[in-house]
Amino acid sequence: MKKGLSIAEHMNNYTKFLIDLVNVDVDIEKKKKALILLNSLPHEEYKTVVFTLINEKQSINYNDVSAALVNYEVRRISNLLSVVHQQRH
């Protein structure tokens, strides 16, 4: 994942990559899609969420990982906005 890219943009790029693979008859099972997506994230910024997602469930699923990453980014941005708001007042 490129620095400064939102998780939504990264996942959009990743989805395009998966579509490209399907177009050349490469099929990746859902669990592997999820693991590749998690592995593509910057380690320092996402290590806690990746660790939690991998260890929280007995089976890892692409849709669950995608939703969790979007939720994580929404919370992160909300927290940043809250800090900025507090600093201004």
C-alpha positions as CSV (number, residue, x, y, z in Angstrom):
1,M,0.0,0.0,0.0
2,K,1.3,3.4,-1.0
3,K,1.9,5.9,1.8
4,G,-1.0,8.4,2.1
5,L,-3.4,6.1,0.2
6,S,-6.7,5.5,2.0
7,I,-7.8,2.0,2.8
8,A,-10.8,2.5,0.5
9,E,-8.4,3.5,-2.4
10,H,-6.1,0.6,-1.6
11,M,-9.0,-1.9,-1.5
12,N,-10.3,-0.5,-4.8
13,N,-6.8,-1.1,-6.4
14,Y,-6.7,-4.6,-4.8
15,T,-10.2,-5.4,-6.2
16,K,-9.0,-4.3,-9.7
17,F,-6.0,-6.6,-9.3
18,L,-8.3,-9.5,-8.4
19,I,-10.5,-8.8,-11.4
20,D,-7.4,-8.8,-13.6
21,L,-6.5,-12.2,-12.2
22,V,-10.0,-13.5,-12.9
23,N,-9.7,-12.2,-16.5
24,V,-6.6,-14.4,-17.0
25,D,-8.3,-17.4,-15.4
26,V,-6.5,-17.2,-12.1
27,D,-8.8,-18.1,-9.2
28,I,-7.8,-17.3,-5.6
29,E,-9.8,-18.7,-2.7
30,K,-11.4,-16.2,-0.3
31,K,-9.1,-17.0,2.6
32,K,-6.0,-16.3,0.4
33,K,-7.6,-13.1,-0.9
34,A,-8.0,-12.0,2.7
35,L,-4.5,-12.9,3.7
36,I,-2.9,-11.2,0.7
37,L,-4.9,-8.1,1.4
38,L,-3.8,-8.1,5.0
39,N,-0.2,-8.7,4.0
40,S,-0.3,-5.8,1.6
41,L,-0.9,-3.3,4.4
42,P,1.9,-1.2,5.9
43,H,3.0,-3.2,8.9
44,E,3.6,-0.4,11.4
45,E,0.3,1.3,10.8
46,Y,-1.9,-1.8,10.6
47,K,-0.1,-4.4,12.7
48,T,-2.6,-4.3,15.5
49,V,-5.7,-4.6,13.3
50,V,-4.0,-7.4,11.2
51,F,-3.0,-9.3,14.3
52,T,-6.6,-9.0,15.7
53,L,-8.2,-10.1,12.5
54,I,-6.0,-13.1,12.1
55,N,-6.2,-14.3,15.7
56,E,-9.9,-13.3,16.4
57,K,-11.5,-15.8,14.1
58,Q,-11.0,-19.5,13.4
59,S,-11.5,-18.9,9.7
60,I,-10.6,-15.7,7.9
61,N,-12.8,-14.4,5.2
62,Y,-12.2,-11.7,2.6
63,N,-15.6,-10.0,3.1
64,D,-15.1,-9.8,6.9
65,V,-11.5,-8.5,6.5
66,S,-12.7,-5.8,4.0
67,A,-15.5,-4.6,6.3
68,A,-13.1,-4.6,9.3
69,L,-10.5,-2.5,7.5
70,V,-13.1,0.0,6.3
71,N,-14.5,0.3,9.9
72,Y,-10.9,0.6,11.2
73,E,-10.2,3.5,8.8
74,V,-13.5,5.3,9.7
75,R,-12.6,5.0,13.5
76,R,-9.1,6.2,12.8
77,I,-10.2,9.3,10.8
78,S,-12.9,10.0,13.4
79,N,-10.3,9.9,16.2
80,L,-7.9,12.2,14.2
81,L,-10.7,14.7,13.6
82,S,-11.6,14.6,17.3
83,V,-8.0,15.4,18.2
84,V,-7.8,18.3,15.7
85,H,-11.1,19.6,17.0
86,Q,-9.9,19.5,20.6
87,Q,-6.6,21.2,19.7
88,R,-8.6,24.1,18.1
89,H,-10.6,24.7,21.3
